[in-house]
Amino acid sequence: MIINEKVIVGIVNDTPKYVVWRGKNYVILKIGLHHTFHEGRTLYHIFSVATSGIFMRLRFDSENLIWSLEEVLENR
């Protein structure tokens, strides 16, 4: 499901460790794919992560220092 909402992401040693989305804390259990791309001068980092029961795609805007949750998929 496409979300595109701002979220809070906890970082340790440049690695996402948890996501706060809609008031709930999700601990990141595994980081899958990580890649970057430029849109104009802005560098974006994309992380595919797994939490308990949910897969998330996170985007970090390195110019404005904003994290967004782009997409979620429930693990059934």
C-alpha positions as protocol buffer text, in pm:
chain_id: "A"
residue {
  index: 1
  type: MET
  ca { x: 0 y: 0 z: 0 }
}
residue {
  index: 2
  type: ILE
  ca { x: 139 y: 342 z: -95 }
}
residue {
  index: 3
  type: ILE
  ca { x: 162 y: 571 z: 209 }
}
residue {
  index: 4
  type: ASN
  ca { x: 390 y: 876 z: 148 }
}
residue {
  index: 5
  type: GLU
  ca { x: 381 y: 1009 z: 507 }
}
residue {
  index: 6
  type: LYS
  ca { x: 654 y: 1172 z: 712 }
}
residue {
  index: 7
  type: VAL
  ca { x: 792 y: 947 z: 985 }
}
residue {
  index: 8
  type: ILE
  ca { x: 1055 y: 954 z: 1258 }
}
residue {
  index: 9
  type: VAL
  ca { x: 1346 y: 714 z: 1207 }
}
residue {
  index: 10
  type: GLY
  ca { x: 1598 y: 629 z: 1478 }
}
residue {
  index: 11
  type: ILE
  ca { x: 1953 y: 594 z: 1343 }
}
residue {
  index: 12
  type: VAL
  ca { x: 2257 y: 421 z: 1495 }
}
residue {
  index: 13
  type: ASN
  ca { x: 2588 y: 427 z: 1304 }
}
residue {
  index: 14
  type: ASP
  ca { x: 2413 y: 551 z: 985 }
}
residue {
  index: 15
  type: THR
  ca { x: 2169 y: 257 z: 999 }
}
residue {
  index: 16
  type: PRO
  ca { x: 1792 y: 285 z: 1059 }
}
residue {
  index: 17
  type: LYS
  ca { x: 1694 y: 98 z: 1378 }
}
residue {
  index: 18
  type: TYR
  ca { x: 1330 y: 194 z: 1432 }
}
residue {
  index: 19
  type: VAL
  ca { x: 1041 y: 383 z: 1270 }
}
residue {
  index: 20
  type: VAL
  ca { x: 770 y: 581 z: 1447 }
}
residue {
  index: 21
  type: TRP
  ca { x: 460 y: 586 z: 1227 }
}
residue {
  index: 22
  type: ARG
  ca { x: 116 y: 705 z: 1336 }
}
residue {
  index: 23
  type: GLY
  ca { x: 229 y: 702 z: 1698 }
}
residue {
  index: 24
  type: LYS
  ca { x: 352 y: 343 z: 1697 }
}
residue {
  index: 25
  type: ASN
  ca { x: 716 y: 233 z: 1725 }
}
residue {
  index: 26
  type: TYR
  ca { x: 833 y: -34 z: 1478 }
}
residue {
  index: 27
  type: VAL
  ca { x: 1171 y: -196 z: 1546 }
}
residue {
  index: 28
  type: ILE
  ca { x: 1362 y: -269 z: 1224 }
}
residue {
  index: 29
  type: LEU
  ca { x: 1463 y: -634 z: 1225 }
}
residue {
  index: 30
  type: LYS
  ca { x: 1630 y: -648 z: 885 }
}
residue {
  index: 31
  type: ILE
  ca { x: 1749 y: -405 z: 620 }
}
residue {
  index: 32
  type: GLY
  ca { x: 1712 y: -536 z: 268 }
}
residue {
  index: 33
  type: LEU
  ca { x: 1792 y: -318 z: -30 }
}
residue {
  index: 34
  type: HIS
  ca { x: 1951 y: 25 z: 10 }
}
residue {
  index: 35
  type: HIS
  ca { x: 2009 y: 249 z: -289 }
}
residue {
  index: 36
  type: THR
  ca { x: 2040 y: 617 z: -370 }
}
residue {
  index: 37
  type: PHE
  ca { x: 1925 y: 845 z: -650 }
}
residue {
  index: 38
  type: HIS
  ca { x: 1940 y: 1215 z: -735 }
}
residue {
  index: 39
  type: GLU
  ca { x: 1646 y: 1435 z: -821 }
}
residue {
  index: 40
  type: GLY
  ca { x: 1797 y: 1765 z: -920 }
}
residue {
  index: 41
  type: ARG
  ca { x: 2055 y: 1844 z: -653 }
}
residue {
  index: 42
  type: THR
  ca { x: 1882 y: 1640 z: -385 }
}
residue {
  index: 43
  type: LEU
  ca { x: 2022 y: 1299 z: -294 }
}
residue {
  index: 44
  type: TYR
  ca { x: 1765 y: 1047 z: -172 }
}
residue {
  index: 45
  type: HIS
  ca { x: 1835 y: 724 z: 15 }
}
residue {
  index: 46
  type: ILE
  ca { x: 1584 y: 441 z: -19 }
}
residue {
  index: 47
  type: PHE
  ca { x: 1576 y: 162 z: 240 }
}
residue {
  index: 48
  type: SER
  ca { x: 1365 y: -153 z: 223 }
}
residue {
  index: 49
  type: VAL
  ca { x: 1325 y: -277 z: 579 }
}
residue {
  index: 50
  type: ALA
  ca { x: 1140 y: -549 z: 767 }
}
residue {
  index: 51
  type: THR
  ca { x: 973 y: -503 z: 1104 }
}
residue {
  index: 52
  type: SER
  ca { x: 763 y: -753 z: 1292 }
}
residue {
  index: 53
  type: GLY
  ca { x: 490 y: -829 z: 1039 }
}
residue {
  index: 54
  type: ILE
  ca { x: 540 y: -531 z: 808 }
}
residue {
  index: 55
  type: PHE
  ca { x: 776 y: -455 z: 522 }
}
residue {
  index: 56
  type: MET
  ca { x: 845 y: -84 z: 470 }
}
residue {
  index: 57
  type: ARG
  ca { x: 1011 y: 130 z: 206 }
}
residue {
  index: 58
  type: LEU
  ca { x: 1167 y: 442 z: 360 }
}
residue {
  index: 59
  type: ARG
  ca { x: 1301 y: 748 z: 179 }
}
residue {
  index: 60
  type: PHE
  ca { x: 1551 y: 992 z: 329 }
}
residue {
  index: 61
  type: ASP
  ca { x: 1580 y: 1339 z: 174 }
}
residue {
  index: 62
  type: SER
  ca { x: 1942 y: 1434 z: 248 }
}
residue {
  index: 63
  type: GLU
  ca { x: 1891 y: 1801 z: 164 }
}
residue {
  index: 64
  type: ASN
  ca { x: 1595 y: 1865 z: 397 }
}
residue {
  index: 65
  type: LEU
  ca { x: 1676 y: 1579 z: 640 }
}
residue {
  index: 66
  type: ILE
  ca { x: 1323 y: 1437 z: 616 }
}
residue {
  index: 67
  type: TRP
  ca { x: 1224 y: 1071 z: 637 }
}
residue {
  index: 68
  type: SER
  ca { x: 914 y: 947 z: 455 }
}
residue {
  index: 69
  type: LEU
  ca { x: 740 y: 614 z: 460 }
}
residue {
  index: 70
  type: GLU
  ca { x: 666 y: 546 z: 95 }
}
residue {
  index: 71
  type: GLU
  ca { x: 506 y: 205 z: 108 }
}
residue {
  index: 72
  type: VAL
  ca { x: 407 y: -75 z: 345 }
}
residue {
  index: 73
  type: LEU
  ca { x: 325 y: -439 z: 285 }
}
residue {
  index: 74
  type: GLU
  ca { x: 190 y: -661 z: 558 }
}
residue {
  index: 75
  type: ASN
  ca { x: 362 y: -995 z: 602 }
}
residue {
  index: 76
  type: ARG
  ca { x: 88 y: -1255 z: 613 }
}
